[in-house]
Amino acid sequence: MHANCCIGLRTKIHDLKIVMEDWRSYLSLPPNLKRLRTLAWRVPRNCSFSLSHP
């Protein structure tokens, strides 16, 4: 996620929380699943919207 591509502090914080949830979800996996599973990041919601609607 690029902070300079996102308009507004609330928008950035919201989408960074999504990233943190994904990271925590990955960290909570057992080691054998971490090796087998490809990490999938969710798409930023508010930042992608803020770019198309200034």
mmCIF file as Biopython writes it, N, C-alpha, C and O atoms, coordinates in Angstrom:
data_model
#
loop_
_atom_site.group_PDB
_atom_site.id
_atom_site.type_symbol
_atom_site.label_atom_id
_atom_site.label_alt_id
_atom_site.label_comp_id
_atom_site.label_asym_id
_atom_site.label_entity_id
_atom_site.label_seq_id
_atom_site.pdbx_PDB_ins_code
_atom_site.Cartn_x
_atom_site.Cartn_y
_atom_site.Cartn_z
_atom_site.occupancy
_atom_site.B_iso_or_equiv
_atom_site.auth_seq_id
_atom_site.auth_asym_id
_atom_site.pdbx_PDB_model_num
ATOM 1   N N  . MET A ? 1  ? 0.851   -1.165  0.000  1.0 0.0 1  A 1 
ATOM 2   C CA . MET A ? 1  ? 0.000   0.000   0.000  1.0 0.0 1  A 1 
ATOM 3   C C  . MET A ? 1  ? 0.898   1.230   0.000  1.0 0.0 1  A 1 
ATOM 4   O O  . MET A ? 1  ? 1.851   1.312   0.775  1.0 0.0 1  A 1 
ATOM 5   N N  . HIS A ? 2  ? 0.597   2.163   -0.851 1.0 0.0 2  A 1 
ATOM 6   C CA . HIS A ? 2  ? 1.374   3.391   -0.954 1.0 0.0 2  A 1 
ATOM 7   C C  . HIS A ? 2  ? 0.609   4.512   -0.264 1.0 0.0 2  A 1 
ATOM 8   O O  . HIS A ? 2  ? -0.476  4.888   -0.707 1.0 0.0 2  A 1 
ATOM 9   N N  . ALA A ? 3  ? 1.158   5.037   0.797  1.0 0.0 3  A 1 
ATOM 10  C CA . ALA A ? 3  ? 0.475   6.074   1.574  1.0 0.0 3  A 1 
ATOM 11  C C  . ALA A ? 3  ? 0.271   7.353   0.777  1.0 0.0 3  A 1 
ATOM 12  O O  . ALA A ? 3  ? -0.697  8.078   1.012  1.0 0.0 3  A 1 
ATOM 13  N N  . ASN A ? 4  ? 1.165   7.641   -0.159 1.0 0.0 4  A 1 
ATOM 14  C CA . ASN A ? 4  ? 1.035   8.882   -0.921 1.0 0.0 4  A 1 
ATOM 15  C C  . ASN A ? 4  ? -0.011  8.785   -2.031 1.0 0.0 4  A 1 
ATOM 16  O O  . ASN A ? 4  ? -0.305  9.791   -2.676 1.0 0.0 4  A 1 
ATOM 17  N N  . CYS A ? 5  ? -0.571  7.621   -2.268 1.0 0.0 5  A 1 
ATOM 18  C CA . CYS A ? 5  ? -1.600  7.450   -3.298 1.0 0.0 5  A 1 
ATOM 19  C C  . CYS A ? 5  ? -3.000  7.465   -2.694 1.0 0.0 5  A 1 
ATOM 20  O O  . CYS A ? 5  ? -3.985  7.246   -3.397 1.0 0.0 5  A 1 
ATOM 21  N N  . CYS A ? 6  ? -3.084  7.720   -1.418 1.0 0.0 6  A 1 
ATOM 22  C CA . CYS A ? 6  ? -4.350  7.651   -0.705 1.0 0.0 6  A 1 
ATOM 23  C C  . CYS A ? 6  ? -4.669  9.039   -0.153 1.0 0.0 6  A 1 
ATOM 24  O O  . CYS A ? 6  ? -3.813  9.680   0.456  1.0 0.0 6  A 1 
ATOM 25  N N  . ILE A ? 7  ? -5.893  9.496   -0.365 1.0 0.0 7  A 1 
ATOM 26  C CA . ILE A ? 7  ? -6.276  10.843  0.045  1.0 0.0 7  A 1 
ATOM 27  C C  . ILE A ? 7  ? -6.993  10.795  1.392  1.0 0.0 7  A 1 
ATOM 28  O O  . ILE A ? 7  ? -8.012  10.119  1.535  1.0 0.0 7  A 1 
ATOM 29  N N  . GLY A ? 8  ? -6.460  11.512  2.376  1.0 0.0 8  A 1 
ATOM 30  C CA . GLY A ? 8  ? -7.100  11.638  3.677  1.0 0.0 8  A 1 
ATOM 31  C C  . GLY A ? 8  ? -6.577  10.660  4.716  1.0 0.0 8  A 1 
ATOM 32  O O  . GLY A ? 8  ? -6.355  9.484   4.428  1.0 0.0 8  A 1 
ATOM 33  N N  . LEU A ? 9  ? -6.384  11.167  5.927  1.0 0.0 9  A 1 
ATOM 34  C CA . LEU A ? 9  ? -5.843  10.351  7.009  1.0 0.0 9  A 1 
ATOM 35  C C  . LEU A ? 9  ? -6.784  9.217   7.404  1.0 0.0 9  A 1 
ATOM 36  O O  . LEU A ? 9  ? -6.332  8.090   7.608  1.0 0.0 9  A 1 
ATOM 37  N N  . ARG A ? 10 ? -8.075  9.492   7.514  1.0 0.0 10 A 1 
ATOM 38  C CA . ARG A ? 10 ? -9.038  8.438   7.889  1.0 0.0 10 A 1 
ATOM 39  C C  . ARG A ? 10 ? -9.043  7.306   6.871  1.0 0.0 10 A 1 
ATOM 40  O O  . ARG A ? 10 ? -9.133  6.132   7.232  1.0 0.0 10 A 1 
ATOM 41  N N  . THR A ? 11 ? -8.948  7.665   5.613  1.0 0.0 11 A 1 
ATOM 42  C CA . THR A ? 11 ? -8.918  6.674   4.540  1.0 0.0 11 A 1 
ATOM 43  C C  . THR A ? 11 ? -7.683  5.791   4.665  1.0 0.0 11 A 1 
ATOM 44  O O  . THR A ? 11 ? -7.770  4.571   4.530  1.0 0.0 11 A 1 
ATOM 45  N N  . LYS A ? 12 ? -6.533  6.409   4.922  1.0 0.0 12 A 1 
ATOM 46  C CA . LYS A ? 12 ? -5.285  5.660   5.071  1.0 0.0 12 A 1 
ATOM 47  C C  . LYS A ? 12 ? -5.352  4.721   6.267  1.0 0.0 12 A 1 
ATOM 48  O O  . LYS A ? 12 ? -4.975  3.553   6.170  1.0 0.0 12 A 1 
ATOM 49  N N  . ILE A ? 13 ? -5.834  5.237   7.399  1.0 0.0 13 A 1 
ATOM 50  C CA . ILE A ? 13 ? -5.913  4.421   8.615  1.0 0.0 13 A 1 
ATOM 51  C C  . ILE A ? 13 ? -6.849  3.237   8.406  1.0 0.0 13 A 1 
ATOM 52  O O  . ILE A ? 13 ? -6.535  2.120   8.817  1.0 0.0 13 A 1 
ATOM 53  N N  . HIS A ? 14 ? -7.980  3.468   7.778  1.0 0.0 14 A 1 
ATOM 54  C CA . HIS A ? 14 ? -8.936  2.382   7.525  1.0 0.0 14 A 1 
ATOM 55  C C  . HIS A ? 14 ? -8.283  1.260   6.730  1.0 0.0 14 A 1 
ATOM 56  O O  . HIS A ? 14 ? -8.386  0.091   7.100  1.0 0.0 14 A 1 
ATOM 57  N N  . ASP A ? 15 ? -7.615  1.614   5.645  1.0 0.0 15 A 1 
ATOM 58  C CA . ASP A ? 15 ? -7.020  0.592   4.788  1.0 0.0 15 A 1 
ATOM 59  C C  . ASP A ? 15 ? -5.790  -0.051  5.422  1.0 0.0 15 A 1 
ATOM 60  O O  . ASP A ? 15 ? -5.520  -1.227  5.179  1.0 0.0 15 A 1 
ATOM 61  N N  . LEU A ? 16 ? -5.043  0.693   6.225  1.0 0.0 16 A 1 
ATOM 62  C CA . LEU A ? 16 ? -3.915  0.092   6.942  1.0 0.0 16 A 1 
ATOM 63  C C  . LEU A ? 16 ? -4.399  -0.922  7.977  1.0 0.0 16 A 1 
ATOM 64  O O  . LEU A ? 16 ? -3.717  -1.911  8.246  1.0 0.0 16 A 1 
ATOM 65  N N  . LYS A ? 17 ? -5.573  -0.678  8.556  1.0 0.0 17 A 1 
ATOM 66  C CA . LYS A ? 17 ? -6.150  -1.659  9.488  1.0 0.0 17 A 1 
ATOM 67  C C  . LYS A ? 17 ? -6.476  -2.965  8.764  1.0 0.0 17 A 1 
ATOM 68  O O  . LYS A ? 17 ? -6.308  -4.046  9.329  1.0 0.0 17 A 1 
ATOM 69  N N  . ILE A ? 18 ? -6.937  -2.870  7.529  1.0 0.0 18 A 1 
ATOM 70  C CA . ILE A ? 18 ? -7.209  -4.071  6.732  1.0 0.0 18 A 1 
ATOM 71  C C  . ILE A ? 18 ? -5.912  -4.849  6.512  1.0 0.0 18 A 1 
ATOM 72  O O  . ILE A ? 18 ? -5.893  -6.076  6.618  1.0 0.0 18 A 1 
ATOM 73  N N  . VAL A ? 19 ? -4.836  -4.136  6.209  1.0 0.0 19 A 1 
ATOM 74  C CA . VAL A ? 19 ? -3.535  -4.783  6.015  1.0 0.0 19 A 1 
ATOM 75  C C  . VAL A ? 19 ? -3.101  -5.482  7.297  1.0 0.0 19 A 1 
ATOM 76  O O  . VAL A ? 19 ? -2.615  -6.611  7.254  1.0 0.0 19 A 1 
ATOM 77  N N  . MET A ? 20 ? -3.274  -4.820  8.434  1.0 0.0 20 A 1 
ATOM 78  C CA . MET A ? 20 ? -2.881  -5.417  9.718  1.0 0.0 20 A 1 
ATOM 79  C C  . MET A ? 20 ? -3.715  -6.660  10.037 1.0 0.0 20 A 1 
ATOM 80  O O  . MET A ? 20 ? -3.187  -7.637  10.568 1.0 0.0 20 A 1 
ATOM 81  N N  . GLU A ? 21 ? -5.002  -6.632  9.719  1.0 0.0 21 A 1 
ATOM 82  C CA . GLU A ? 21 ? -5.845  -7.817  9.927  1.0 0.0 21 A 1 
ATOM 83  C C  . GLU A ? 21 ? -5.346  -8.986  9.092  1.0 0.0 21 A 1 
ATOM 84  O O  . GLU A ? 21 ? -5.283  -10.117 9.572  1.0 0.0 21 A 1 
ATOM 85  N N  . ASP A ? 22 ? -4.993  -8.712  7.844  1.0 0.0 22 A 1 
ATOM 86  C CA . ASP A ? 22 ? -4.468  -9.773  6.973  1.0 0.0 22 A 1 
ATOM 87  C C  . ASP A ? 22 ? -3.153  -10.326 7.514  1.0 0.0 22 A 1 
ATOM 88  O O  . ASP A ? 22 ? -2.925  -11.535 7.491  1.0 0.0 22 A 1 
ATOM 89  N N  . TRP A ? 23 ? -2.294  -9.439  7.999  1.0 0.0 23 A 1 
ATOM 90  C CA . TRP A ? 23 ? -1.000  -9.861  8.529  1.0 0.0 23 A 1 
ATOM 91  C C  . TRP A ? 23 ? -1.185  -10.704 9.787  1.0 0.0 23 A 1 
ATOM 92  O O  . TRP A ? 23 ? -0.537  -11.740 9.944  1.0 0.0 23 A 1 
ATOM 93  N N  . ARG A ? 24 ? -2.067  -10.264 10.680 1.0 0.0 24 A 1 
ATOM 94  C CA . ARG A ? 24 ? -2.328  -11.035 11.905 1.0 0.0 24 A 1 
ATOM 95  C C  . ARG A ? 24 ? -2.925  -12.397 11.575 1.0 0.0 24 A 1 
ATOM 96  O O  . ARG A ? 24 ? -2.606  -13.394 12.221 1.0 0.0 24 A 1 
ATOM 97  N N  . SER A ? 25 ? -3.776  -12.433 10.584 1.0 0.0 25 A 1 
ATOM 98  C CA . SER A ? 25 ? -4.361  -13.701 10.160 1.0 0.0 25 A 1 
ATOM 99  C C  . SER A ? 25 ? -3.275  -14.649 9.676  1.0 0.0 25 A 1 
ATOM 100 O O  . SER A ? 25 ? -3.288  -15.836 10.003 1.0 0.0 25 A 1 
ATOM 101 N N  . TYR A ? 26 ? -2.345  -14.129 8.903  1.0 0.0 26 A 1 
ATOM 102 C CA . TYR A ? 26 ? -1.235  -14.943 8.419  1.0 0.0 26 A 1 
ATOM 103 C C  . TYR A ? 26 ? -0.362  -15.425 9.578  1.0 0.0 26 A 1 
ATOM 104 O O  . TYR A ? 26 ? 0.009   -16.597 9.630  1.0 0.0 26 A 1 
ATOM 105 N N  . LEU A ? 27 ? -0.037  -14.534 10.495 1.0 0.0 27 A 1 
ATOM 106 C CA . LEU A ? 27 ? 0.819   -14.906 11.623 1.0 0.0 27 A 1 
ATOM 107 C C  . LEU A ? 27 ? 0.176   -15.943 12.532 1.0 0.0 27 A 1 
ATOM 108 O O  . LEU A ? 27 ? 0.882   -16.702 13.196 1.0 0.0 27 A 1 
ATOM 109 N N  . SER A ? 28 ? -1.136  -15.987 12.571 1.0 0.0 28 A 1 
ATOM 110 C CA . SER A ? 28 ? -1.826  -16.936 13.442 1.0 0.0 28 A 1 
ATOM 111 C C  . SER A ? 28 ? -1.871  -18.353 12.862 1.0 0.0 28 A 1 
ATOM 112 O O  . SER A ? 28 ? -2.255  -19.295 13.555 1.0 0.0 28 A 1 
ATOM 113 N N  . LEU A ? 29 ? -1.482  -18.503 11.600 1.0 0.0 29 A 1 
ATOM 114 C CA . LEU A ? 29 ? -1.473  -19.833 10.988 1.0 0.0 29 A 1 
ATOM 115 C C  . LEU A ? 29 ? -0.363  -20.691 11.580 1.0 0.0 29 A 1 
ATOM 116 O O  . LEU A ? 29 ? 0.692   -20.168 11.938 1.0 0.0 29 A 1 
ATOM 117 N N  . PRO A ? 30 ? -0.582  -21.996 11.688 1.0 0.0 30 A 1 
ATOM 118 C CA . PRO A ? 30 ? 0.502   -22.888 12.098 1.0 0.0 30 A 1 
ATOM 119 C C  . PRO A ? 30 ? 1.618   -22.870 11.040 1.0 0.0 30 A 1 
ATOM 120 O O  . PRO A ? 30 ? 1.350   -22.620 9.865  1.0 0.0 30 A 1 
ATOM 121 N N  . PRO A ? 31 ? 2.863   -23.133 11.450 1.0 0.0 31 A 1 
ATOM 122 C CA . PRO A ? 31 ? 4.001   -23.061 10.510 1.0 0.0 31 A 1 
ATOM 123 C C  . PRO A ? 31 ? 3.818   -23.892 9.240  1.0 0.0 31 A 1 
ATOM 124 O O  . PRO A ? 31 ? 4.202   -23.454 8.156  1.0 0.0 31 A 1 
ATOM 125 N N  . ASN A ? 32 ? 3.238   -25.080 9.362  1.0 0.0 32 A 1 
ATOM 126 C CA . ASN A ? 32 ? 3.079   -25.912 8.162  1.0 0.0 32 A 1 
ATOM 127 C C  . ASN A ? 32 ? 2.121   -25.277 7.154  1.0 0.0 32 A 1 
ATOM 128 O O  . ASN A ? 32 ? 2.313   -25.428 5.947  1.0 0.0 32 A 1 
ATOM 129 N N  . LEU A ? 33 ? 1.096   -24.573 7.628  1.0 0.0 33 A 1 
ATOM 130 C CA . LEU A ? 33 ? 0.178   -23.903 6.701  1.0 0.0 33 A 1 
ATOM 131 C C  . LEU A ? 33 ? 0.798   -22.640 6.106  1.0 0.0 33 A 1 
ATOM 132 O O  . LEU A ? 33 ? 0.496   -22.276 4.969  1.0 0.0 33 A 1 
ATOM 133 N N  . LYS A ? 34 ? 1.651   -21.980 6.860  1.0 0.0 34 A 1 
ATOM 134 C CA . LYS A ? 34 ? 2.333   -20.798 6.319  1.0 0.0 34 A 1 
ATOM 135 C C  . LYS A ? 34 ? 3.186   -21.170 5.113  1.0 0.0 34 A 1 
ATOM 136 O O  . LYS A ? 34 ? 3.267   -20.418 4.142  1.0 0.0 34 A 1 
ATOM 137 N N  . ARG A ? 35 ? 3.814   -22.328 5.185  1.0 0.0 35 A 1 
ATOM 138 C CA . ARG A ? 35 ? 4.662   -22.758 4.064  1.0 0.0 35 A 1 
ATOM 139 C C  . ARG A ? 35 ? 3.826   -23.123 2.839  1.0 0.0 35 A 1 
ATOM 140 O O  . ARG A ? 35 ? 4.253   -22.898 1.707  1.0 0.0 35 A 1 
ATOM 141 N N  . LEU A ? 36 ? 2.649   -23.677 3.058  1.0 0.0 36 A 1 
ATOM 142 C CA . LEU A ? 36 ? 1.820   -24.145 1.946  1.0 0.0 36 A 1 
ATOM 143 C C  . LEU A ? 36 ? 0.939   -23.050 1.351  1.0 0.0 36 A 1 
ATOM 144 O O  . LEU A ? 36 ? 0.610   -23.082 0.166  1.0 0.0 36 A 1 
ATOM 145 N N  . ARG A ? 37 ? 0.571   -22.104 2.165  1.0 0.0 37 A 1 
ATOM 146 C CA . ARG A ? 37 ? -0.411  -21.110 1.747  1.0 0.0 37 A 1 
ATOM 147 C C  . ARG A ? 37 ? 0.266   -19.874 1.165  1.0 0.0 37 A 1 
ATOM 148 O O  . ARG A ? 37 ? 1.257   -19.383 1.706  1.0 0.0 37 A 1 
ATOM 149 N N  . THR A ? 38 ? -0.270  -19.387 0.075  1.0 0.0 38 A 1 
ATOM 150 C CA . THR A ? 38 ? 0.175   -18.125 -0.493 1.0 0.0 38 A 1 
ATOM 151 C C  . THR A ? 38 ? -0.580  -17.008 0.208  1.0 0.0 38 A 1 
ATOM 152 O O  . THR A ? 38 ? -1.804  -17.055 0.334  1.0 0.0 38 A 1 
ATOM 153 N N  . LEU A ? 39 ? 0.152   -16.013 0.659  1.0 0.0 39 A 1 
ATOM 154 C CA . LEU A ? 39 ? -0.472  -14.901 1.358  1.0 0.0 39 A 1 
ATOM 155 C C  . LEU A ? 39 ? -1.271  -14.065 0.372  1.0 0.0 39 A 1 
ATOM 156 O O  . LEU A ? 39 ? -0.742  -13.628 -0.650 1.0 0.0 39 A 1 
ATOM 157 N N  . ALA A ? 40 ? -2.538  -13.844 0.676  1.0 0.0 40 A 1 
ATOM 158 C CA . ALA A ? 40 ? -3.406  -13.035 -0.176 1.0 0.0 40 A 1 
ATOM 159 C C  . ALA A ? 40 ? -3.791  -11.769 0.589  1.0 0.0 40 A 1 
ATOM 160 O O  . ALA A ? 40 ? -4.334  -11.838 1.691  1.0 0.0 40 A 1 
ATOM 161 N N  . TRP A ? 41 ? -3.508  -10.638 0.001  1.0 0.0 41 A 1 
ATOM 162 C CA . TRP A ? 41 ? -3.856  -9.365  0.612  1.0 0.0 41 A 1 
ATOM 163 C C  . TRP A ? 41 ? -5.179  -8.884  0.038  1.0 0.0 41 A 1 
ATOM 164 O O  . TRP A ? 41 ? -5.413  -8.971  -1.167 1.0 0.0 41 A 1 
ATOM 165 N N  . ARG A ? 42 ? -6.034  -8.382  0.902  1.0 0.0 42 A 1 
ATOM 166 C CA . ARG A ? 42 ? -7.288  -7.803  0.420  1.0 0.0 42 A 1 
ATOM 167 C C  . ARG A ? 42 ? -7.004  -6.466  -0.263 1.0 0.0 42 A 1 
ATOM 168 O O  . ARG A ? 42 ? -6.008  -5.804  0.030  1.0 0.0 42 A 1 
ATOM 169 N N  . VAL A ? 43 ? -7.869  -6.091  -1.152 1.0 0.0 43 A 1 
ATOM 170 C CA . VAL A ? 43 ? -7.725  -4.841  -1.896 1.0 0.0 43 A 1 
ATOM 171 C C  . VAL A ? 43 ? -8.074  -3.676  -0.973 1.0 0.0 43 A 1 
ATOM 172 O O  . VAL A ? 43 ? -9.078  -3.731  -0.263 1.0 0.0 43 A 1 
ATOM 173 N N  . PRO A ? 44 ? -7.250  -2.615  -0.976 1.0 0.0 44 A 1 
ATOM 174 C CA . PRO A ? 44 ? -7.612  -1.434  -0.190 1.0 0.0 44 A 1 
ATOM 175 C C  . PRO A ? 44 ? -8.979  -0.919  -0.629 1.0 0.0 44 A 1 
ATOM 176 O O  . PRO A ? 44 ? -9.264  -0.835  -1.824 1.0 0.0 44 A 1 
ATOM 177 N N  . ARG A ? 45 ? -9.804  -0.584  0.323  1.0 0.0 45 A 1 
ATOM 178 C CA . ARG A ? 45 ? -11.175 -0.175  -0.006 1.0 0.0 45 A 1 
ATOM 179 C C  . ARG A ? 45 ? -11.297 1.334   -0.142 1.0 0.0 45 A 1 
ATOM 180 O O  . ARG A ? 45 ? -11.674 1.833   -1.202 1.0 0.0 45 A 1 
ATOM 181 N N  . ASN A ? 46 ? -10.987 2.053   0.906  1.0 0.0 46 A 1 
ATOM 182 C CA . ASN A ? 46 ? -11.194 3.498   0.875  1.0 0.0 46 A 1 
ATOM 183 C C  . ASN A ? 46 ? -10.170 4.215   0.017  1.0 0.0 46 A 1 
ATOM 184 O O  . ASN A ? 46 ? -10.507 5.199   -0.643 1.0 0.0 46 A 1 
ATOM 185 N N  . CYS A ? 47 ? -8.929  3.751   0.007  1.0 0.0 47 A 1 
ATOM 186 C CA . CYS A ? 47 ? -7.899  4.436   -0.787 1.0 0.0 47 A 1 
ATOM 187 C C  . CYS A ? 47 ? -8.190  4.322   -2.276 1.0 0.0 47 A 1 
ATOM 188 O O  . CYS A ? 47 ? -8.058  5.304   -3.006 1.0 0.0 47 A 1 
ATOM 189 N N  . SER A ? 48 ? -8.574  3.167   -2.726 1.0 0.0 48 A 1 
ATOM 190 C CA . SER A ? 48 ? -8.872  3.019   -4.148 1.0 0.0 48 A 1 
ATOM 191 C C  . SER A ? 48 ? -10.078 3.868   -4.532 1.0 0.0 48 A 1 
ATOM 192 O O  . SER A ? 48 ? -10.150 4.376   -5.651 1.0 0.0 48 A 1 
ATOM 193 N N  . PHE A ? 49 ? -11.030 4.025   -3.605 1.0 0.0 49 A 1 
ATOM 194 C CA . PHE A ? 49 ? -12.199 4.854   -3.861 1.0 0.0 49 A 1 
ATOM 195 C C  . PHE A ? 49 ? -11.821 6.333   -3.866 1.0 0.0 49 A 1 
ATOM 196 O O  . PHE A ? 49 ? -12.345 7.101   -4.673 1.0 0.0 49 A 1 
ATOM 197 N N  . SER A ? 50 ? -10.914 6.742   -2.970 1.0 0.0 50 A 1 
ATOM 198 C CA . SER A ? 50 ? -10.548 8.158   -2.871 1.0 0.0 50 A 1 
ATOM 199 C C  . SER A ? 50 ? -9.830  8.645   -4.128 1.0 0.0 50 A 1 
ATOM 200 O O  . SER A ? 50 ? -9.891  9.831   -4.452 1.0 0.0 50 A 1 
ATOM 201 N N  . LEU A ? 51 ? -9.158  7.754   -4.832 1.0 0.0 51 A 1 
ATOM 202 C CA . LEU A ? 51 ? -8.448  8.155   -6.050 1.0 0.0 51 A 1 
ATOM 203 C C  . LEU A ? 51 ? -9.396  8.416   -7.207 1.0 0.0 51 A 1 
ATOM 204 O O  . LEU A ? 51 ? -9.123  9.267   -8.054 1.0 0.0 51 A 1 
ATOM 205 N N  . SER A ? 52 ? -10.497 7.699   -7.251 1.0 0.0 52 A 1 
ATOM 206 C CA . SER A ? 52 ? -11.433 7.883   -8.357 1.0 0.0 52 A 1 
ATOM 207 C C  . SER A ? 52 ? -12.492 8.944   -8.061 1.0 0.0 52 A 1 
ATOM 208 O O  . SER A ? 52 ? -13.214 9.374   -8.960 1.0 0.0 52 A 1 
ATOM 209 N N  . HIS A ? 53 ? -12.582 9.364   -6.791 1.0 0.0 53 A 1 
ATOM 210 C CA . HIS A ? 53 ? -13.570 10.376  -6.393 1.0 0.0 53 A 1 
ATOM 211 C C  . HIS A ? 53 ? -12.899 11.435  -5.518 1.0 0.0 53 A 1 
ATOM 212 O O  . HIS A ? 53 ? -13.013 11.385  -4.294 1.0 0.0 53 A 1 
ATOM 213 N N  . PRO A ? 54 ? -12.193 12.402  -6.139 1.0 0.0 54 A 1 
ATOM 214 C CA . PRO A ? 54 ? -11.466 13.415  -5.338 1.0 0.0 54 A 1 
ATOM 215 C C  . PRO A ? 54 ? -12.378 14.340  -4.566 1.0 0.0 54 A 1 
ATOM 216 O O  . PRO A ? 54 ? -11.901 15.229  -3.860 1.0 0.0 54 A 1 
#
